[in-house]
Amino acid sequence: MAMDAADIEKMIKEALPDADVTIEDLRGDGDHYAALVISKEFIGKNRVQQHQMVYAALKGKMGGELHALALQTQAPA
């Protein structure tokens, strides 16, 4: 079962309320997304830690309902 981009954004914002989240459906199939997440919560964290925070926000949906997510994270400039 595919996941809706709005659901992905909502889950990320629930975990990272200040986040600026941009989701793009790469294939139009609801299974392959790209996400850009910008949050103050990422300050002082390396890229792996930032990605782990986003994956944790998705509560185990990766690999199941959400097949692929090309993830970019950064702290605000």
C-alpha positions, 0 to 999 in steps of 0.5 A: 500500500502506497503512502501519501506525501501529505502523510509523510509531511505530517509525520515528520512535522509531528516529530520536528514541529519547526521543520520546513518539509518539501516532499516530491513524488518521484514516480507518481506511484506513491512509493518513491519520494524525495524529501528535503527537511530543514530543522533547528533540531539538526543543529550540531548533528551529523547527517546520519543523526539527522536522517535517523531523526527523520526515519524515527519520525516515520515510525517504521513505515520505511521499507513497508508502506514507504518503499523509497525516500531520497532524503536531504536534511539540513539545519537552517542557514 
